Amino acid sequence: MPKQKTHKGMKKRFKLTASGKAKHRKAFRGHKLSHKSGKRRRQLRQDGVVTGAGARSILEGLRPCL
């Protein structure tokens, strides 16, 4: 039986919390920040948490490195 490999793209984009949830960096934070409000920029600094079926597939992709 071949070994299950970690999905390297997911490993670069997601980190796991202590309770096992997947954290990700929020979108729209890369550039063109001058026209976005301060409140919006502050909220984009915080990491988002993936929920639902997407979280399950991310955990499967990260499984071997856990």
Residue frames as a rotation matrix with the C-alpha (Angstrom) as fourth column:
MET 1
0.581 0.814 0.000 0.00
0.814 -0.581 0.000 0.00
0.000 0.000 -1.000 0.00
PRO 2
-0.214 -0.693 0.689 1.50
0.596 -0.651 -0.470 3.40
0.774 0.310 0.552 -0.93
LYS 3
-0.604 -0.075 -0.794 1.95
0.747 -0.400 -0.531 6.05
-0.278 -0.913 0.297 1.73
GLN 4
0.572 0.786 0.234 -0.57
0.815 -0.578 -0.048 8.87
0.097 0.218 -0.971 2.00
LYS 5
-0.508 -0.833 0.221 1.12
0.816 -0.547 -0.186 12.18
0.275 0.086 0.957 1.21
THR 6
-0.115 0.368 -0.923 0.51
0.557 -0.745 -0.366 15.63
-0.822 -0.556 -0.120 2.66
HIS 7
0.530 0.321 0.785 -1.00
0.826 -0.403 -0.393 18.11
0.190 0.857 -0.479 0.20
LYS 8
-0.409 -0.871 -0.273 1.83
0.909 -0.416 -0.035 20.67
-0.084 -0.262 0.961 0.03
GLY 9
-0.538 0.282 0.794 -0.41
0.219 -0.863 0.455 23.52
0.814 0.419 0.403 -1.18
MET 10
0.598 0.801 -0.031 -2.69
0.172 -0.090 0.981 23.06
0.783 -0.592 -0.191 1.85
LYS 11
0.325 -0.558 -0.764 0.29
0.945 0.229 0.234 22.83
0.044 -0.797 0.602 4.17
LYS 12
-0.721 -0.642 0.262 1.42
0.653 -0.756 -0.055 26.30
0.233 0.132 0.963 3.02
ARG 13
-0.502 0.600 0.624 -2.03
-0.079 -0.750 0.657 27.89
0.861 0.280 0.423 3.30
PHE 14
0.570 0.810 0.137 -3.53
-0.304 0.053 0.951 26.38
0.763 -0.584 0.277 6.45
LYS 15
-0.740 -0.662 0.121 -2.42
-0.360 0.238 -0.902 25.86
0.568 -0.711 -0.414 10.05
LEU 16
0.052 0.762 -0.645 -4.23
0.419 0.570 0.707 23.82
0.907 -0.307 -0.290 12.68
THR 17
0.135 0.079 0.988 -5.35
-0.766 -0.623 0.155 25.22
0.628 -0.778 -0.023 16.02
ALA 18
-0.784 -0.449 0.428 -4.82
-0.619 0.524 -0.585 23.31
0.039 -0.724 -0.689 19.26
SER 19
-0.161 0.816 0.555 -8.41
-0.474 0.429 -0.769 22.03
-0.866 -0.387 0.318 19.06
GLY 20
-0.499 -0.162 0.851 -7.88
0.462 0.782 0.419 20.78
-0.733 0.602 -0.316 15.49
LYS 21
0.680 0.731 -0.046 -9.62
0.378 -0.404 -0.833 23.51
-0.628 0.549 -0.551 13.48
ALA 22
-0.067 -0.689 0.722 -8.07
0.997 -0.020 0.072 24.86
-0.035 0.724 0.688 10.25
LYS 23
0.346 0.068 -0.936 -6.97
0.242 -0.970 0.019 28.53
-0.906 -0.233 -0.353 10.26
HIS 24
0.086 -0.327 0.941 -6.38
0.996 0.008 -0.088 30.53
0.022 0.945 0.326 7.08
ARG 25
-0.772 -0.355 -0.527 -5.29
0.336 -0.932 0.135 34.03
-0.539 -0.073 0.839 6.07
LYS 26
0.259 0.956 -0.137 -8.18
0.397 -0.234 -0.888 36.21
-0.881 0.175 -0.440 4.94
ALA 27
-0.066 -0.185 0.981 -8.49
0.998 -0.013 0.064 37.34
0.000 0.983 0.185 1.33
PHE 28
0.615 0.313 0.724 -8.28
0.514 -0.855 -0.067 40.95
0.598 0.413 -0.687 0.01
ARG 29
0.867 -0.356 -0.349 -5.29
0.198 -0.396 0.897 41.80
-0.458 -0.846 -0.273 2.21
GLY 30
0.267 -0.855 0.445 -2.50
0.920 0.363 0.147 41.78
-0.287 0.370 0.883 -0.40
HIS 31
-0.837 -0.538 0.098 -2.64
0.535 -0.769 0.351 45.22
-0.114 0.347 0.931 -2.00
LYS 32
-0.499 0.625 0.601 -4.88
0.113 -0.640 0.760 48.22
0.859 0.447 0.248 -2.76
LEU 33
-0.279 0.344 -0.897 -5.51
0.938 0.297 -0.178 48.82
0.205 -0.891 -0.406 0.93
SER 34
-0.969 -0.222 -0.107 -5.74
0.242 -0.937 -0.252 52.61
-0.045 -0.271 0.962 0.76
HIS 35
-0.576 0.807 0.125 -9.41
-0.534 -0.488 0.690 52.71
0.619 0.331 0.713 -0.28
LYS 36
0.012 0.561 -0.828 -10.48
0.469 0.728 0.501 50.12
0.883 -0.394 -0.254 2.31
SER 37
0.601 0.294 0.744 -11.65
-0.421 -0.674 0.607 51.45
0.679 -0.678 -0.281 5.65
GLY 38
-0.412 -0.797 0.442 -9.56
-0.781 0.060 -0.621 51.07
0.469 -0.601 -0.647 8.79
LYS 39
0.091 0.551 0.830 -12.19
-0.842 0.487 -0.231 48.84
-0.532 -0.678 0.508 10.36
ARG 40
0.926 0.287 -0.244 -12.12
-0.377 0.709 -0.597 46.52
0.002 0.645 0.764 7.35
ARG 41
0.221 -0.933 -0.284 -8.30
-0.454 0.160 -0.877 46.35
0.864 0.322 -0.388 7.36
ARG 42
-0.398 -0.313 0.863 -8.25
-0.917 0.097 -0.387 45.58
0.037 -0.945 -0.325 11.09
GLN 43
0.438 0.675 0.593 -10.75
-0.669 0.686 -0.287 42.76
-0.601 -0.271 0.752 10.65
LEU 44
0.856 -0.159 -0.492 -8.76
-0.347 0.529 -0.774 41.32
0.384 0.833 0.398 7.75
ARG 45
-0.122 -0.964 0.237 -5.68
-0.871 -0.010 -0.490 40.99
0.475 -0.267 -0.838 10.00
GLN 46
-0.098 0.136 0.986 -7.30
-0.785 0.598 -0.161 38.24
-0.611 -0.790 0.048 12.03
ASP 47
-0.948 -0.250 -0.196 -7.10
-0.317 0.774 0.548 34.67
0.015 0.582 -0.813 10.77
GLY 48
0.049 0.988 -0.145 -10.31
-0.972 0.081 0.222 33.00
0.231 0.130 0.964 9.61
VAL 49
-0.612 -0.138 0.779 -11.45
-0.427 0.886 -0.179 29.52
-0.665 -0.443 -0.601 10.65
VAL 50
-0.664 0.343 -0.665 -12.74
-0.587 0.311 0.747 27.03
0.463 0.886 -0.005 8.08
THR 51
-0.424 0.603 0.676 -16.03
-0.560 0.412 -0.719 25.30
-0.712 -0.683 0.163 8.87
GLY 52
0.532 0.830 -0.168 -18.23
-0.682 0.302 -0.666 22.65
-0.502 0.469 0.727 7.28
ALA 53
0.920 -0.082 0.383 -17.30
0.252 0.873 -0.417 20.24
-0.300 0.480 0.824 4.51
GLY 54
0.685 -0.709 0.168 -14.32
-0.230 -0.429 -0.874 22.39
0.691 0.560 -0.457 3.48
ALA 55
0.240 -0.587 0.774 -12.72
-0.971 -0.135 0.199 21.86
-0.012 -0.799 -0.602 6.88
ARG 56
0.665 0.071 0.743 -13.07
-0.234 0.965 0.118 18.10
-0.709 -0.253 0.659 6.52
SER 57
0.913 -0.329 0.242 -11.26
0.359 0.362 -0.860 18.05
0.196 0.872 0.449 3.17
ILE 58
0.457 -0.781 0.425 -8.47
-0.602 -0.623 -0.499 20.27
0.656 -0.028 -0.755 4.53
LEU 59
0.330 -0.298 0.896 -7.93
-0.836 0.349 0.424 17.95
-0.439 -0.888 -0.133 7.49
GLU 60
0.852 0.002 0.523 -7.71
0.183 0.935 -0.302 14.99
-0.490 0.353 0.797 5.09
GLY 61
0.800 -0.556 0.226 -5.10
0.124 -0.215 -0.969 16.82
0.588 0.803 -0.103 3.02
LEU 62
0.206 -0.724 0.658 -3.02
-0.797 -0.514 -0.316 17.67
0.567 -0.460 -0.684 6.10
ARG 63
0.910 0.380 0.165 -3.43
-0.391 0.659 0.642 14.31
0.135 -0.649 0.748 7.84
PRO 64
0.650 -0.662 -0.374 0.00
0.527 0.747 -0.406 12.69
0.548 0.066 0.834 7.26
CYS 65
-0.304 -0.843 0.444 1.91
0.184 -0.509 -0.841 15.60
0.935 -0.174 0.309 8.81
LEU 66
0.494 0.558 0.666 -0.23
-0.542 -0.402 0.738 15.67
0.680 -0.726 0.104 11.98
